[in-house]
Each structure stands twice: as structure tokens, then as C-alpha cells.
């Protein structure tokens, strides 16, 4: 069964169309990632899945059922903006959230998660005494207690240090191994590539990409060369049949024009400088994102 | 319902555990009853500075009578009979002959008042002794704007309650009547008999005992009960309603500003969230009321005044309390949801205060005419019903039996409409960020959802 089915959904706020005729399916047990620029409609879509917003048109089904404004203990939701009662102690607050979702006492589950995320000694402290990273972990626990079947995480790694991000990432993957379906939004393309079984890019309210990472990359083919050249960028400029060069510091990515022969590019480069690395590859998700939503997309439209 | 109760319990406990609530329980009655406390303190520290008053007497006889009355007052009425402490100022008069130019004389005396040499001055005109001729000629002293046309004119620089003017009015009338009686040939020894005030006893209605068939005795009216109980009960209701409902406006706005609501909306519907908050506030109001009702009852019983406690009105008190708090808290939640900052919310607080403050302003009018058409109509207007109907019910004689029930039906219907409208506004506006909703938006959302 699909965890979420969205069919031809449109949501407007006044004159602004936040989500425009969006359809997608989130398979049960998968990690489904939303990417897209700020204001593209990711959060609005997530809010419609949780029934915080109602679609103006179309239909949202969660585990086959239309929610119609109801709240379900099956859905755990972590909003982008962190919302914790600053003056409450950590454990009572988490128990309140958990009971609100499930309708039953969740003390054991809360204690288990506090232990797992190494927050036990902070259980009796007020939320306002926690660091930002600890607050994020507490908020994450609020989303996963007691045991959601569908976990919706809006920017779960935003503002987290690498250690805290790793902890949360491990917890998400553990939940997924337990059969929980995870929908997350992120601006970190590395996270999307590494964690998500399916990636959906929303741009200006419309779905522009949807599928596995490899299926998305396949749409673009092996049009990218990654090189490490002595002298760096100064020897790469002016290469024939190369549309764009992205300087990543130690390495550079070259995007080839359609019909370009990579062997010819290799020969030209070797004539200019010494190469320590040369690989032909599919475009990264970052590159695909920029192609769709970056300045060149605007230039292409103008052209 | 479980979610509503959970939210209500959390909000209730979060509120009553704060120092602000505990301090507020004690401070609120002091603030609301501050006027009476202040009055008591002022009365304990009376202004006894001598009042020097000039008197211009055009009758030739009236000034002497007024001055005699002042001397009697200065001797008999200024001091506490038990302690001998002076409680009122002495009135000292200086008599001036009328000047040829009355206006110039008034100006000179006014300057003396301004310089603090006099407290005020009085003119007793010749018409005071025999007004019948002028009245026959159609002279209206009440309507007169010229001091020369008044029988007696006082000139003071004091505002507010003019105690000196009030005393002068009484003593001049008394004195002038004595002069008139003397001129009519009445023996001086019989003046007291003629002028003595009557004592009017005030009693309630008489009824027949349904068991014995005996006609009961009329109970003597207790002014403290007549005024104090209705006023106190209404004051208490308004105070508790405000304690319960006002904080919700800023609480919802703060939850919204701190982005708490989106987390909560992932767990509960907007209606559940709003009603949870309303019920939490209602719990706070009921806790406050229990504190005051139990405390007040014990205090009155301790003072031996348990007969004054209006036990029969307590059920109505609580019905009105629940309806009023529910209505105002729903309104507060809706307005709070429409605001983007606590500062914006403060500007809308007046809308919440109005259903409590307007009845307060009407207390004097309602108590004078509790069963008048306007009093009845205002007390049947749902936003004012809890406060004004309770006030009228608590007054001697009460109200016709149908009125509280009709009022209650109106209040319940109005409260339900407000809850539905507020929940619509709440649902639409609670996640709006960055700008406050306009009044037109609130009305549109309330109507259309």
C-alpha cells in the first residue's frame, strides 16, 4: 500500500498559488525527500498531508484514507519552525505531546527515546535551558513518540551540528528499518542523495522531478566530467563543447554539451596541463537542482 | 474530547502554577476594590484645613443665621465623639457689605480665592426671603445663569464633590426658613417642631407564610445588603471573567510567535486546540471564583453577616461565569490568532474588556432603575447579560422569573455562535505569519470559514 497519495492537489493563498496541480505517491516504508527552493511549496504540501491545511482542489490520502481535518496517531510531524514549551520540563512536555497524539500514556516510550538520544539527564530540565542541538533532538522525539507509521520531517537537519545531525539521521534510518515511512524536506542535496529512496523536486508549486536518484540522473545521462587538474580553473576555461564549469576547489565539474565527445575533452585537457583525476559521471543532484532552479534556468526561459 | 481536555489541563496547570496567578489572586481584589480602599484611607486622613468663606448678604438678616449654624457645626460636628479627633474642617465666615458694583466685588473676592485667602464666597440675594413674587412673575431660579438672578449663589474654586457648597445649601435653606417663619409670626420655640426632618423607615414587602397562613412581618431594609451585595457580586463576576479571559489573548499570540502552534496543529485540530485553551482558561476562572466565593463566605460568616450571603444566586453566578468566560475566551483566542505580535494583541484588548467594562459604567443607572425598560433591555443583550442580569437579580425585589431564563438562552446561543465563529477565525489565521489580520478579514473568516 502507498503511504501517501496526492492527486491533482492545488492550494492557493490569496493570489499566490503555493501548490499547483500536484500529484505524487509515497510508497510505504520508503524515505521520500522533497527538495526545492524556498517558497516552492514543500512545507505547504507537508501541511496538507498532516491535514493542517486543506487543499482547495484535489485529494490527499494517507494509508488509503482521506484525513479531512482529523489528526492521526499514525502521523508524526516535525515542523520547520521548532515549537516547544520553553518553560516546561523536557519529559513532561514530551509526554504531553505523545499523549496528545496517541491518547494514552507514553512515559516508557519517552524515556526510551531520551536514553537513545542521550538526553536522560536533561529530562527534568526546562526546555529553555537546552542548547539548540538538544532542543532539536527533543523536538525530534516529540515527532516520533509513541510510534508513527508515517513520519513527516520539515528540514530536520536545519541548524544542526554534524554530530547531532548524524544522531538524528541514524534515528530516522532506524525508524525506516522498522517499517516507518519517512517524508522529509531538505536543502542539503547530499542528505537527499544519501538518505532518500525517492526524491521529488517542487519548483514554483509544481512537481518538476520525481523518482529514485538514479532514475532522475538517467534523465540527464552521463554528461558530467569531474576532473582534478594541476593549475585548476585557469586551464579549463575555453574548452570546446563544455557548457558550464563548476569549481569545487580541489576538483571541477564540467557539463558537456549534447553530442560532446569526452575523449576529445580529455585530449584537450592533457595538452594543457597534468590531470590527477578524470571521471565521466551522471550529474549530481545539486547540479540538477541548479539547472532547474538556478539562474541559468531563468536565462534559458528568457532565451 | 480527550485532546481538548489534555490541552486544557496543560494550560490550566501552566497558569495556576505561576507566581503571577497566585499574586494576582490577592492583588486583583485590591485593584478592583482600590477605590473603596482609597476612600477609606482618605476618610482616615481627612483634610481639616480651615475653610474661610466670605458672605455678601443682601437680605440683611440671612448671614447671621448662616454664621450661627456654622458656629454650631464647628462646636458639635467636627470631632469624633469617642476619640475627640477632628474629622472635618472648621467653617469660618466673614461678612461683607454689598458693594455698589456687584461685578467688581465678585472679581475682588475671586482674586482672594485664587490667592488662597478665601475658600469661596456666597451671595444671598434679597429674593431669598420672599421668592413668591418672582415665582408668580415666572422667574426660574434653577435655569438662571446670572448670579444676580439666583436666590443664593456660591463661588468656589474647588472641583469634584463640593462639601462646602452642599453644607451651605442646607444651612442657608434652614436659616432662611427660620427667618421666613419669624416674619410670619411663628413663635421661635416652635421652629424645631416645624422644621424637624421626618425619619422614613424602609421595609421590604410583606408575604403570607404558605405553611401557617400567617401574614409575616416586613423586614427592615438593609442598605449595605441592598447596595453591597449586588455590587459586590457583579464586581466579583467581572473580575474573575477578566482574570480568566484576558491572558488568553496574549497567550495565543505568544504561542503563535514562538511557532508552537504548528507543532500543536500536527497533534490536534484547530478547534480542539482552541477549545482546550478556552477550557483551560475556564478552569483558571473557576479556581479563582472558588477562592473568592469560599473566602468571602467565610469572611462574612466570621463577621456574623452570613444572612447577607446570596446563596440562591450562586448557581446563576456560576452559569453566567461559565458562559461569559467561554464567550470571551473564544473571542480572545480568535483575536490572538489574528495578531502577529503581542503588541498587536494589546491593541485589541479593548474588545475583550468592553463586555465587562460597559456594565460597570452602567451600575449606577441600573441600580436606580433596576426594572426600567432600558435596564431590562440592556440585561437581555447577550454580551451584557451575565453582568447586568446578575446585578438586577441580586437587588431587592429581583427580576420577573422569566427574565433570567430568557437572558440565559440568549447568552448560551450567543456563546455558541461566538465559539463557532472564533474557531473559524482561529483555524484560518493561526498560521498566518508576518502580518496581523484586518477586522474585515476576521469578519469574513467568521462568516465563511
Interface residues (C-beta under 8 A of the other chain):
Chain A: X47 X50 X51 X52 X69 X70 X71 X75 X76 X77 X79 X81 X82 X83 X84 X85 X86 X87 X88 X96 X97 X99 X100 X101 X103 X139 X142 X143
Chain B: X2 X3 X6 X7 X10 X14 X258 X259 X260 X261 X262 X263 X264 X265 X266 X267 X268 X269 X272 X431
